[in-house]
Amino acid sequence: MTSQITMVLPLPPELRSARLSALASVAVHLRDLGAARVAVDQALADPDAAHDLLGSTARIAGLSPAHEAEPEDGDHVLTTLAACCHPALPEAARIALMLTTAAGLPVPDTAGAFSVPDDTMAQRIAWAENRARGALGAAIPEREAESHLGRVLDVLLLIFDDGIVHPNYSVDLPREALETARAVVQLFPDEQEPKALLALMLLTRARRDARLDDDGSLRALSRQDRSLWRQDEIQEGLFLLRGSQRDGRTGPYQIRASIQAAHVTAHEARDTDWNRLLALHDRLMQVSPSDAVALGRACAVAEVHGPETALESVERLGLDNHLFHATRAELLRRLDRTEEADRAWSAAVARVRSATEHQRLRGELER
């Protein structure tokens, strides 16, 4: 089932969290993401219903008043978000469900983000919503809540990062992911990793006006005009990062946000504390190792121990994706191995997914 109602975007932050809370309560009771989404969109279409979104949504969905606000409703949001991000769903389906369910994008906007026809996206969403039904039937045990929330945050970051790489989409995906993360922070105020994810997004997005050259290629951090960085977003990100560290626990998003913080708090590129960045990357490799983290670490190694040492660590990875070849090319360039660097850049460009990404790889890695 898909909604035919066109919503006015962007939703204000307070309505995003209210919408998600109402949708989650109805979805769990009906065990149907699609029907819940239609009910919420219909309720939002009536300005007079916005002040009682949960009650009006429940009435539209045909629930009795007793179902409108039960004691366990706080758990419904995590159950619903976890259903959208269930590991049995393909990655593209998880992203589409998060955009329509959590971010509140109409189906046509989600279709635009994927560059597919509206009818095609409606069919894909209906299929994914049907597959997610089973995950709506049982509450998430407390011992598993952290891992489920972590998967939700991972999908939000996928959406954010994809929008950074492809900035010409008809939808501002980084903003949608960021504002959805803000709603998650509001709905899970005692959890630290959502705050850290929101901090990471703010610290990254704050550089958007300085990130690209006139031809659309990436401009390295060392060459960015830091006066164009948005200080209000940086300060909010730093505030959230500090808040995420208050209980003494360390999660992967706290470390990743700390890496971004080390970059944006350097007044000039030469002031960057690369020893701290290397230590943070080492910690991230312990907490949440991945090939992408290892490649990021190599850039810090290059600054602390030299590009030759970094190149050795990169080549030991033996990968074959565009980021691997682009990182290798940059290190070879720094070693004046020009012909090898050119071949590595060609390999990187050959492995990108789109013309936009091809254009941006004419530039540099943003490290």
MOWOVEN-V601771 format. One record per backbone hydrogen bond with DSSP energy under -0.5 kcal/mol. NH is the residue of the N-H (numbers start at 1). CO is the residue of the C=O. If there is no record, write none. Layout:
nh: [NH/NH]
co: [CO/CO]
//
This chain:
nh: [7/9/15/16/17/18/19/20/21/22/23/24/25/26/27/28/29/30/31/32/36/37/38/39/40/41/42/43/44/45/46/47/49/50/50/52/53/56/57/58/59/60/61/62/63/67/68/73/74/75/76/76/77/78/79/80/81/82/83/84/85/86/89/94/95/96/97/98/99/100/101/102/102/103/105/109/110/111/112/113/114/115/116/121/122/123/124/125/126/127/128/129/130/131/132/133/133/135/136/136/137/144/145/145/146/148/149/150/151/152/153/154/155/156/157/158/159/160/161/162/163/164/165/166/167/169/173/176/177/178/179/180/181/182/183/184/185/186/187/188/189/191/195/196/197/198/199/200/201/202/203/204/205/206/207/208/210/211/211/213/216/218/219/220/223/224/224/226/228/229/230/231/234/235/236/237/238/239/240/241/242/243/244/245/245/246/248/255/256/257/258/259/260/261/262/263/264/265/266/267/271/272/274/277/278/279/280/281/282/283/284/285/286/287/288/294/295/296/297/298/299/300/301/302/303/304/305/306/306/310/311/312/313/314/315/316/317/317/318/318/325/326/327/328/329/330/331/332/333/334/335/336/337/338/341/342/343/344/345/346/347/348/349/350/351/351/352/358/359/360/361/362/363/364/367]
co: [5/7/12/12/13/14/15/16/17/18/19/20/21/22/23/24/25/26/27/27/32/33/34/35/36/37/38/39/40/41/43/45/46/46/47/49/50/52/53/54/55/56/57/59/58/64/65/70/71/72/72/73/73/74/75/76/77/78/79/80/81/83/86/90/91/92/93/94/95/96/97/97/98/98/99/106/106/107/108/109/110/111/111/117/118/119/120/121/122/123/124/125/126/127/128/129/130/132/132/133/134/141/141/142/142/144/145/146/147/148/149/150/151/152/153/154/155/156/157/158/159/160/161/162/165/166/171/172/173/174/175/176/177/178/179/180/181/182/183/184/186/188/191/192/193/194/195/196/197/198/199/200/201/202/204/205/207/207/208/217/213/360/211/218/220/220/221/224/225/226/206/229/230/231/232/233/234/235/236/237/238/239/240/241/242/243/245/251/252/253/254/255/256/257/258/259/260/261/263/265/268/269/272/273/274/275/276/277/278/279/280/281/282/283/284/290/291/292/293/294/295/296/297/298/299/300/301/301/302/306/307/308/309/310/311/312/313/314/314/315/321/322/323/324/325/326/327/328/329/330/331/333/332/336/337/338/339/340/341/342/343/344/345/346/347/348/349/354/355/356/357/359/360/218/365]
//
